[in-house]
Amino acid sequence: MIFSRYKREIAGGHSKQHPPDWSHTWYTNFEEYQRLTEPIFDNNTVTNMTVQLGGMAYLHCRVRNLGERTISWVRRRDWHILTSGLFTYTNDARFQVLHGEGADDWTLQIKYVQKSQRDNGTYECQVSTGTGIMSHFVNLHIVIPEAFILGNAEHHVDPGSVINLVCIIEKSPQPPQYVFWYHNDRMINYDNIRGGITVQTEPGPKTQSRLLIQDASDKDEGNYTCTASNTDPASISVFVSEGDKMAAISRRKSSAGSYCSTIDVMFWFIIMPLVSLAIR
């Protein structure tokens, strides 16, 4: 297709009248026309996207100069065509394409993303042209947020001291909506009966929630659990004991170990010779 500039001279003069704007553009040959009208990806490099387990994934593909051509989304793991244009070609209802009339963006939506190899992997947005297939790739990575309480499985404090527990939530693309603390089966974030309880939560790439309990007593012993909106709970056992009592417990354990050692020695030097004589 070749467009030429339209000109018309006014009779009897040298002035020229130009046609409307639609006829101003012209192309010298077909190759130039094809180059200027073929589809263009806003970003044709590989894009990495991280979504947490159970969340919603939106894979964007922006194309200009699409014309009458069709955008398709392909899952590279099994080369399955998921969508073509506005139509979906999979029985998995979690997949659909989002596109507004006249917009350049063709977004693949995946609901309730799943772990393992089901949703993880590379997705290809492709469009056919006169010279072949143009593609834009998106790598989708599914993560499972984790929660853990700093320290060992057991936490020992003296009576009257402060119970200080820190819960960390990591591998979460977005901070959790809430973090609750439980003493045994009872939530204590807003405990006005016991008093002296403070919860400080700092959201971020690694959300940190700190539980402070003033003036600890034996009633504060038990299991403490940190529960976030997007993770499995994390727990720790708290014991409130005086330092000398803890030392006594340690001594009892040591004495029990020594007693067992003594029994072992008696067995080998007294019992075993008697067994040998009986066999003879």
C-alpha positions in Angstrom: 0.0 0.0 0.0 1.5 3.3 -1.0 0.1 6.7 0.1 1.1 9.9 -1.7 0.8 13.4 -0.5 -2.2 15.1 -2.1 -1.6 18.5 -3.6 -3.7 20.9 -5.6 -2.7 24.2 -7.1 -5.2 27.0 -7.2 -5.7 28.1 -10.8 -3.9 31.2 -11.7 -1.6 31.2 -8.7 1.3 29.5 -7.0 -0.4 28.9 -3.6 -1.2 25.2 -2.7 -4.0 23.7 -0.7 -3.2 20.7 1.4 -5.8 17.9 2.0 -7.1 16.8 5.4 -4.6 15.3 7.9 -5.5 11.6 7.0 -3.8 11.9 3.7 -0.6 13.5 4.9 1.1 10.2 5.8 2.8 8.2 3.0 5.1 5.2 2.8 7.8 4.7 0.2 7.4 1.0 0.1 5.6 -2.0 1.6 8.5 -2.9 4.0 8.4 0.5 5.6 4.6 0.2 6.0 5.0 -3.2 7.6 7.7 -2.1 9.9 5.7 0.9 11.2 2.5 -1.0 11.7 3.7 -4.4 13.1 2.9 -5.1 16.8 5.3 -3.7 19.5 5.7 -5.1 23.0 6.1 -2.4 25.6 8.6 -4.8 27.3 9.8 -7.8 25.4 12.2 -9.0 28.1 11.6 -11.7 30.6 9.6 -10.5 33.6 9.8 -12.2 37.0 6.8 -12.2 39.3 6.5 -13.6 42.8 3.1 -14.5 44.3 2.3 -16.1 47.6 0.5 -19.4 47.8 -3.3 -19.0 47.4 -3.0 -15.5 46.1 -3.9 -13.9 42.7 -1.4 -13.6 39.9 -1.7 -11.0 37.1 0.6 -11.6 34.2 0.7 -8.4 32.0 1.3 -8.3 28.3 1.1 -4.8 26.7 1.1 -4.6 22.9 0.8 -1.6 20.6 -0.2 -1.7 16.9 -2.0 -5.0 17.4 -4.6 -4.3 14.7 -6.7 -7.4 13.9 -4.1 -9.8 15.3 -4.8 -12.0 18.3 -3.0 -12.3 21.6 -2.5 -15.8 23.0 -1.2 -17.0 26.4 0.8 -20.3 26.4 2.0 -22.2 29.5 5.6 -23.3 28.5 5.7 -26.2 31.0 3.3 -28.3 28.7 2.9 -25.9 25.8 -0.8 -25.6 26.6 -2.7 -22.7 25.0 -4.6 -21.1 27.9 -6.2 -18.2 26.1 -6.5 -16.8 22.6 -8.1 -13.4 22.3 -10.8 -13.2 24.9 -11.5 -17.0 24.8 -10.2 -19.5 27.3 -9.0 -22.9 26.2 -8.6 -24.7 29.5 -11.0 -26.5 31.9 -9.2 -24.9 34.8 -11.6 -22.1 35.8 -8.8 -20.3 37.6 -7.5 -18.9 34.3 -8.9 -16.1 32.3 -7.7 -13.1 30.3 -8.6 -9.5 31.3 -8.8 -6.9 28.5 -10.6 -3.6 28.2 -11.9 -2.5 24.8 -9.3 -0.4 23.1 -6.6 -1.1 25.7 -3.1 -2.4 24.9 -2.9 -4.7 28.0 -3.9 -8.4 27.8 -3.6 -9.7 31.3 -3.6 -13.4 32.2 -5.3 -13.8 35.6 -4.6 -16.9 37.7 -6.7 -17.3 40.8 -5.7 -19.1 44.0 -2.2 -20.0 42.7 -1.0 -23.4 43.8 2.5 -24.7 44.8 4.8 -27.3 43.3 5.0 -27.4 39.5 1.3 -26.7 38.8 1.5 -22.9 38.5 5.2 -22.3 38.9 7.1 -21.6 35.7 7.2 -19.6 32.5 4.2 -18.2 30.6 4.4 -16.8 27.1 2.3 -14.0 25.6 2.5 -14.4 21.8 1.2 -12.7 18.7 1.6 -13.8 15.0 2.9 -11.3 12.5 3.8 -11.4 8.8 7.4 -12.3 9.7 6.7 -14.9 12.4 5.7 -15.0 16.1 6.6 -12.3 18.6 6.7 -13.3 22.3 6.8 -11.8 25.8 7.7 -14.1 28.7 6.7 -14.0 32.4 8.3 -16.2 35.0 5.9 -16.9 37.9 7.3 -18.0 41.2 5.0 -19.3 44.0 6.3 -18.8 47.6 4.9 -20.1 50.9 5.3 -17.6 53.8 6.8 -19.0 56.9 6.6 -18.0 60.6 9.0 -18.8 63.4 9.8 -17.6 66.9 13.4 -16.7 67.7 15.2 -19.0 70.2 14.9 -22.6 71.1 11.8 -24.7 71.5 11.8 -23.8 75.2 12.1 -20.3 76.8 13.0 -20.0 80.5 12.5 -16.9 82.6 12.7 -15.9 86.3 9.6 -15.0 88.2 9.0 -11.2 88.1 11.0 -10.8 84.9 9.8 -10.0 81.3 8.8 -12.6 78.8 10.1 -11.3 75.5 9.2 -13.4 72.4 9.8 -12.4 68.8 8.0 -13.9 65.8 9.3 -13.5 62.3 7.2 -13.8 59.1 9.3 -14.2 56.0 9.0 -15.2 52.3 5.9 -13.1 52.1 5.5 -10.7 49.1 3.1 -8.6 51.1 3.0 -8.2 54.9 0.3 -10.2 56.7 -2.9 -8.4 57.5 -2.7 -9.4 61.1 -0.4 -11.2 63.7 -2.1 -12.7 66.7 -0.5 -14.2 69.8 -2.1 -17.0 71.9 -1.3 -18.2 75.4 -2.4 -21.9 75.2 -5.8 -21.5 73.5 -6.5 -17.9 74.5 -5.6 -14.9 72.3 -3.8 -12.2 74.4 -3.2 -9.3 71.9 -5.9 -7.3 73.6 -5.9 -8.9 77.1 -7.1 -6.4 79.6 -7.6 -8.9 82.4 -4.0 -10.0 82.9 -2.5 -6.6 82.1 1.1 -5.9 81.4 0.9 -7.4 77.9 2.2 -5.5 74.8 2.3 -6.6 71.2 4.5 -4.6 68.7 4.3 -5.5 65.0 6.6 -4.0 62.4 5.4 -5.0 58.8 8.0 -5.3 56.0 9.8 -7.8 53.8 10.4 -9.7 57.1 7.5 -8.8 59.4 8.5 -8.8 63.1 6.0 -9.1 65.9 7.2 -8.8 69.5 5.3 -10.1 72.6 6.2 -8.5 75.9 4.7 -9.8 79.2 5.7 -7.9 82.4 6.2 -9.4 85.8 6.1 -13.1 84.8 4.6 -15.7 87.2 3.9 -19.4 87.1 0.4 -18.6 85.7 2.2 -17.4 82.5 3.8 -20.7 81.8 2.6 -22.7 78.9 2.5 -22.8 75.1 2.7 -19.5 73.2 1.7 -19.3 69.5 2.2 -16.7 66.9 -0.4 -16.8 64.1 -0.3 -14.6 61.0 -3.0 -14.3 58.3 -0.9 -16.0 55.6 1.2 -18.6 57.4 1.0 -21.7 59.5 1.4 -20.9 63.3 4.7 -21.1 65.2 4.8 -22.1 68.8 7.2 -22.1 71.8 7.0 -23.4 75.4 7.6 -20.9 78.2 8.7 -21.9 81.8 8.8 -19.5 84.7 11.3 -20.8 87.3 13.9 -19.4 89.6 17.5 -19.8 88.7 18.4 -22.0 91.7 15.5 -24.3 90.9 16.7 -24.7 87.4 20.1 -25.5 88.7 18.6 -28.1 91.0 16.7 -29.7 88.1 20.0 -29.8 86.2 21.7 -31.5 89.2 18.9 -34.1 89.5 19.3 -34.9 85.8 23.1 -35.2 86.3 22.6 -37.4 89.4 20.2 -39.6 87.5 22.8 -40.1 84.7 25.5 -40.9 87.2 23.2 -43.5 88.9 22.5 -45.2 85.6 26.3 -45.3 84.9 26.9 -47.0 88.3 24.3 -49.6 87.5 25.9 -50.3 84.2 29.3 -50.9 85.9 27.8 -53.2 88.5 26.1 -55.2 85.7 29.3 -55.8 83.8 31.6 -56.6 86.8 29.1 -58.5 89.0 26.2 -59.9 87.0 28.1 -61.0 83.8 30.6 -63.3 85.7 27.6 -65.0 87.4 26.0 -65.5 84.0 29.2 -67.0 82.6 29.4 -69.5 85.5 25.8 -70.6 85.0 26.5 -71.3 81.3 29.4 -73.5 82.2 
